[in-house]
Amino acid sequence: MSSTLPETTWQKSLAQSIRDPQELITRLRLPEELLPAAEKSARLFPLMVPPSYLARMEPGNPHDPLLKQVLPLQAEEDQFPGFSNDAVGDLQVRPTPGLLHKYHGRALLIASGACAIHCRYCFRRHYPYGEDPRTLAEWEAVWDALEQDASIQEVILSGGDPLMLTDARLRVFCERIAAIPHVKRLRIHSRLPVVLPDRIHSGLIEILERTKAAGTTVWMVIHANHPQEIAVDVEQAIQQLIQSGIPVLNQAVLLKGVNDVVEPLVGLSEKLINLGVMPYYLHQLDRVSGVAHFEVPEAQGRALIRELRVRLPGYAVPQYVREIMGEPHKTSLMD
């Protein structure tokens, strides 16, 4: 992948994404009996899979760990006690639309309601994105709130996915954040370097480098759950970020049938550290409605971390955490 790719390259890739369950099943030569449930569940939470991600799946394998993350299932309609639409309390910490202020010193912006892939375990699958700002004029209230709160030293761009913004819009966000004297760090949480690596190109790198030059440290937090996700084009995208001096961390979610045994977790950490990416968090599943079939018992998660400690250097073992509504920080699930 060349860093000189024009911005339109990733947009063309995105336009080729699969949105029809029938096409997904046909392209991957999957059993047709999967189709009725996939079509029904996709009406509640649409299917979306970019072509690069699809290419990493094994045709004919309904148990492929990447397929499991995107294939709509009947189980998404099941209701379980303890699962809710706002599992982490986002709506309770939203002082103004588009801005979440959950942790001391940090503020999170819902920069975009769009994603390049629809992960079936998404903790914001029920989030009311339509209530958040869309035009730049509507974002003025958010900039005002950030400027008036001198306790905020770090701004996190999230979503949806903030890298779904065009370069022009993202440049405005970065410039406005860098212009706030008390904000020292910008953190971008994005799955696009993994699922749509074309998004990492020279124009984006230039925006991030200009932000750093303005005195704001930039961090990139990516999201990969399985070593199969780290394909060659993903490696190239990550290398561009790291070679530009941008630290890259990874967050994963512990998912039944995807990475709930030790080998994929070892493989993922090894691929990440070989690229210079720090395995950051392994999240216990957020208990949002529609995702209970992905949940792994915490005791099993703790056992996996203990195995990782035996197999990997300490810096390659992610912190095993869960988010608890109302708590001022992530909660460690290890002793």
C-alpha positions in Angstrom: 0.0 0.0 0.0 1.4 3.4 -1.0 1.1 6.4 1.3 0.5 8.5 -1.8 -2.9 6.9 -2.4 -5.6 9.6 -3.0 -8.3 10.0 -0.4 -10.9 8.7 -2.9 -9.2 5.2 -2.8 -10.6 4.3 0.6 -14.0 5.8 -0.3 -14.2 3.6 -3.4 -13.3 0.6 -1.3 -16.0 1.5 1.2 -18.5 1.8 -1.6 -17.8 -1.8 -2.5 -18.7 -3.1 1.0 -21.2 -5.9 1.2 -24.5 -4.8 2.7 -26.7 -7.7 1.6 -26.7 -11.0 3.6 -27.4 -13.0 0.4 -24.3 -11.6 -1.2 -22.2 -12.4 1.8 -23.4 -15.9 2.0 -23.0 -16.4 -1.8 -19.5 -14.9 -1.9 -18.3 -17.1 1.0 -20.1 -20.2 -0.2 -21.9 -20.5 3.1 -24.9 -22.7 3.9 -28.2 -21.1 2.6 -29.9 -22.0 5.8 -28.0 -19.1 7.4 -29.9 -16.6 5.2 -33.3 -16.2 6.8 -31.9 -15.3 10.2 -29.2 -13.1 8.7 -31.8 -11.1 6.7 -34.1 -10.7 9.7 -31.4 -9.6 12.1 -29.8 -7.3 9.5 -33.1 -5.3 9.4 -32.5 -4.4 13.1 -28.7 -3.7 12.8 -27.5 -3.6 9.1 -24.8 -5.8 7.7 -21.7 -4.0 6.4 -18.4 -5.7 5.5 -15.6 -4.0 3.5 -13.9 -6.0 0.7 -10.5 -6.1 2.3 -12.0 -7.7 5.5 -14.0 -10.1 3.4 -10.9 -11.3 1.6 -9.4 -12.5 5.0 -12.3 -15.0 5.6 -12.1 -18.6 4.7 -14.8 -19.5 2.1 -17.1 -22.3 3.1 -16.3 -22.0 6.8 -19.3 -20.8 8.9 -17.1 -20.8 12.0 -14.5 -18.4 10.6 -13.6 -16.0 13.4 -13.9 -12.9 11.2 -17.2 -14.0 9.8 -18.6 -14.5 13.3 -17.9 -10.8 14.0 -20.1 -9.6 11.1 -22.7 -12.3 10.3 -26.2 -11.4 11.7 -27.8 -14.2 13.7 -31.1 -15.0 15.2 -29.5 -14.9 18.7 -29.3 -11.1 18.4 -33.1 -10.9 19.0 -32.9 -12.8 22.3 -33.3 -10.8 25.5 -31.4 -11.6 28.6 -31.4 -10.0 32.1 -28.6 -7.6 32.7 -28.3 -6.6 29.0 -29.6 -3.1 28.0 -29.4 -0.6 25.1 -27.0 1.7 27.0 -24.8 -0.8 28.8 -22.0 1.6 29.6 -24.1 4.6 30.5 -23.1 6.9 27.6 -26.3 8.8 27.7 -25.9 9.6 31.3 -22.6 11.5 30.8 -23.5 13.6 27.7 -23.4 17.3 28.8 -24.1 18.4 25.2 -24.8 16.3 22.1 -21.7 14.8 20.6 -19.7 15.1 23.9 -19.3 12.4 26.5 -17.5 13.3 29.7 -17.1 10.1 31.7 -13.5 10.2 33.1 -11.5 13.0 34.8 -9.3 14.9 32.5 -10.7 13.3 29.3 -13.6 14.0 27.0 -14.9 11.8 24.2 -16.4 13.2 21.0 -18.8 11.1 18.9 -17.2 12.5 15.8 -19.1 10.3 13.4 -22.0 8.0 13.6 -20.8 5.9 10.7 -18.5 2.8 10.6 -16.8 0.9 7.8 -17.9 -2.4 9.3 -20.8 -3.3 11.5 -19.4 -5.5 14.3 -22.3 -7.6 15.7 -21.1 -7.1 19.3 -21.0 -3.3 19.0 -21.7 -1.6 22.4 -23.1 1.4 20.6 -25.4 -0.5 18.2 -28.4 1.3 19.9 -26.8 4.7 20.4 -28.9 7.6 19.1 -26.4 9.1 16.6 -29.1 11.2 15.0 -29.1 13.4 18.1 -25.4 14.4 17.7 -24.1 17.4 15.7 -23.8 17.0 12.0 -22.8 20.4 10.6 -19.7 22.3 11.7 -22.0 25.0 13.1 -23.7 22.5 15.4 -20.2 21.4 16.7 -19.6 24.9 18.0 -21.3 24.1 21.3 -18.9 21.2 21.8 -15.8 23.3 21.1 -17.2 25.9 23.6 -17.6 23.3 26.3 -14.1 22.0 25.8 -12.6 25.5 25.9 -14.4 26.3 29.1 -13.3 23.2 31.0 -9.6 23.6 31.8 -9.6 20.1 33.5 -9.7 18.4 30.1 -6.2 17.5 29.0 -7.1 14.8 26.5 -9.8 14.6 23.8 -10.8 11.2 22.3 -12.3 11.0 18.9 -14.7 8.1 18.7 -18.0 7.2 17.1 -19.1 5.3 15.1 -15.6 5.7 13.7 -13.9 9.1 13.5 -11.8 8.1 10.5 -15.1 7.9 8.5 -14.8 11.7 8.4 -13.4 13.1 5.2 -9.9 14.6 5.5 -11.4 18.1 5.2 -13.7 17.5 8.2 -11.1 15.7 10.2 -8.6 18.5 9.6 -11.1 21.0 11.2 -11.6 18.7 14.2 -7.8 18.4 14.7 -7.2 22.1 14.3 -10.0 23.1 16.7 -8.7 20.6 19.3 -5.0 21.7 18.9 -6.1 25.3 19.4 -7.3 24.7 22.9 -4.4 25.4 25.2 -5.2 23.0 28.0 -5.8 20.0 25.7 -2.4 18.3 25.4 -3.4 15.0 23.8 -5.6 13.8 21.0 -6.5 10.1 21.0 -8.2 8.6 17.9 -10.1 5.3 18.4 -10.6 3.7 15.0 -11.2 0.2 13.5 -10.5 1.5 10.0 -6.7 0.8 10.0 -7.7 -2.9 10.5 -10.9 -3.2 8.4 -10.3 -0.5 5.7 -6.5 0.0 5.6 -6.7 2.2 2.5 -7.9 5.0 4.9 -4.3 5.4 6.1 -2.8 7.6 3.3 -0.5 10.6 3.0 -3.3 13.2 3.4 -4.4 11.7 6.7 -0.8 11.3 7.9 -0.2 15.0 7.1 -3.2 16.1 9.2 -1.9 14.1 12.2 1.6 15.4 11.8 0.4 19.0 11.7 -1.6 18.3 14.9 1.6 17.1 16.6 3.6 20.1 15.3 0.9 22.4 16.9 1.9 20.9 20.2 -0.8 18.2 20.7 0.4 14.6 21.1 -1.5 12.2 18.9 -2.2 8.6 19.8 -4.0 6.0 17.6 -6.0 3.2 19.2 -6.9 0.5 16.8 -9.2 -2.5 17.3 -8.3 -6.1 16.2 -9.6 -9.2 17.9 -7.9 -12.0 16.0 -4.5 -12.4 14.3 -6.3 -13.3 11.0 -7.4 -9.6 10.9 -3.8 -8.4 10.6 -3.3 -8.9 6.9 -0.4 -7.5 4.8 -2.3 -4.3 3.9 -3.1 -3.8 7.6 0.5 -4.1 8.5 1.4 -1.5 5.9 -1.2 0.9 7.2 0.0 0.5 10.8 3.6 0.9 9.7 2.8 4.3 8.1 1.3 5.5 11.4 4.3 4.3 13.5 6.9 5.6 11.0 5.2 9.0 11.3 5.9 9.0 15.1 2.3 8.2 16.1 2.1 5.6 19.0 -0.4 2.8 18.2 -2.3 0.8 20.8 -4.8 -2.1 20.3 -8.0 -2.8 22.1 -9.7 -6.2 21.7 -12.9 -7.6 22.9 -13.1 -11.1 24.4 -15.7 -12.9 22.1 -17.1 -16.4 22.3 -16.1 -18.4 19.2 -13.6 -15.8 18.1 -10.8 -15.4 20.6 -11.9 -17.3 23.7 -9.0 -19.8 23.6 -5.4 -18.9 24.1 -3.8 -19.5 20.7 -5.5 -16.6 18.8 -4.8 -14.2 21.7 -1.1 -15.2 21.6 -1.0 -14.9 17.9 -2.7 -11.5 18.0 -0.3 -10.1 20.6 2.7 -11.4 18.7 1.6 -9.9 15.5 1.0 -6.5 17.2 4.3 -6.3 19.1 6.2 -7.3 16.0 4.7 -4.3 14.3 5.4 -2.0 17.3 1.8 -1.9 18.5 1.1 -2.2 22.2 -1.6 -4.6 23.2 -3.6 -2.3 25.5 -6.9 -3.7 26.7 -8.8 -7.0 26.4 -12.3 -5.9 27.1 -14.9 -8.1 28.8 -18.0 -7.9 26.5 -20.2 -4.8 27.2 -23.6 -6.2 28.0 -25.6 -4.4 25.3 -28.9 -5.9 24.1 -28.4 -8.3 21.2 -24.9 -9.5 22.0 -25.3 -12.0 24.8 -24.2 -14.9 22.5 -20.7 -13.5 22.4 -20.2 -13.4 26.2 -17.4 -15.3 27.8 -17.4 -16.0 31.5 -15.0 -13.8 33.5 -13.3 -16.8 35.1 -12.4 -18.0 31.6 -11.1 -14.6 30.7 -8.9 -14.6 33.8 -7.6 -18.0 33.0 -6.7 -16.9 29.5 -4.7 -13.9 30.8 -2.8 -16.2 33.2 -1.9 -18.4 30.2 -0.8 -15.3 28.2 1.5 -14.3 31.1 3.3 -17.6 30.7 3.5 -17.4 26.9 4.4 -13.7 26.3 6.6 -10.9 27.6 4.8 -8.7 30.1 4.4 -5.8 27.7 2.5 -8.1 25.2 -0.2 -9.0 27.7 -3.2 -6.7 27.5 -5.0 -5.5 30.6 -8.2 -7.5 31.1 -10.9 -5.0 32.0 -14.6 -4.3 31.9 -16.5 -1.0 31.8 -19.0 -0.5 34.7 -21.6 2.2 34.4 -20.8 5.0 36.8 -17.3 4.0 37.6 -14.6 6.7 37.0 -12.2 4.3 35.3 -12.1 0.9 33.6 -12.3 -1.9 36.2 -9.5 -4.6 36.2 -10.7 -8.1 36.2 -7.4 -9.5 37.4 -6.3 -9.8 41.0 
